[in-house]
Amino acid sequence: MKRTRLCDLLDIEYPIIQGGMVWIANAELAAAVSNAGGLGLISPTASMNRTGDQVENLRKQIAIARGLTQKPFGINLPILNNPQIEELVSTVIDAGVKVVVTAAGSPALYTNRFKEAGIKVLHVIAGVRHAQSAERRGVDAVIAEGYEAGGHNGLDELTTFTLVPQVVDAVTIPVVAAGGIADARGVVAALALGADGVQMGTRFVATHECAAHQNFKEAIVKAS
């Protein structure tokens, strides 16, 4: 597979990021993806009940991941309306994590703190103006997430392969395509449009390591 700027930025073999799915992107999944040459992401709420403590859970997940891989992995950190965001930011920095993906909020809030700690920052965007703003704020790469994505999205409702080339033309930093990409054809198509890599979430749900319920995994495998 082609080595891209994303590989160099994140010190990974393949330009593939596993999406930080809120309740199910656990340490075991992230470590497996990182060991396979991509970048695994952990969610602070992975494998946690809804009344649990995100900070303690994140510390636990980071410790588990470090016991399973020596490769880089990252943390997915939604910013907006998160009552523990300040503590989570400090936890990520204190733990010496190498990569953070921020979303659902302004990258201006924490990018400088992360970068001062030597952490690479990727920010999820759903439109060109947000990508340009993120670049001005100093993020290292943007994740252009189209309407097909399973995660939260913006109001523009652009499809991934409509959004990606627009963002590629508008910024100079690496662009990661996300939303509806699930196989090699999607990866090749994203790279052909100028992306430096892809982020896939749902595709990784159907793995042994993922914290999703087995019934859900089987439903994905059986889908056409």
Sequence and secondary structure as in RCSB ss.txt:
>XXXX:A:sequence
MKRTRLCDLLDIEYPIIQGGMVWIANAELAAAVSNAGGLGLISPTASMNRTGDQVENLRKQIAIARGLTQKPFGI
NLPILNNPQIEELVSTVIDAGVKVVVTAAGSPALYTNRFKEAGIKVLHVIAGVRHAQSAERRGVDAVIAEGYEAG
GHNGLDELTTFTLVPQVVDAVTIPVVAAGGIADARGVVAALALGADGVQMGTRFVATHECAAHQNFKEAIVKAS
>XXXX:A:secstr
    HHHHHHT SSSEEE   TTT  HHHHHHHHHTTSBEEE TTTT  TTS HHHHHHHHHHHHHHH SS EEE
EEE TT TTHHHHHHHHHHHT SEEEEESS TTTTHHHHHHTT EEEEEESSHHHHHHHHHTT SEEEEE TT S
S   SS   HHHHHHHHHHH SS EEEESS  SHHHHHHHHHTT SEEEESGGGTSSSSS S HHHHHHHHH  
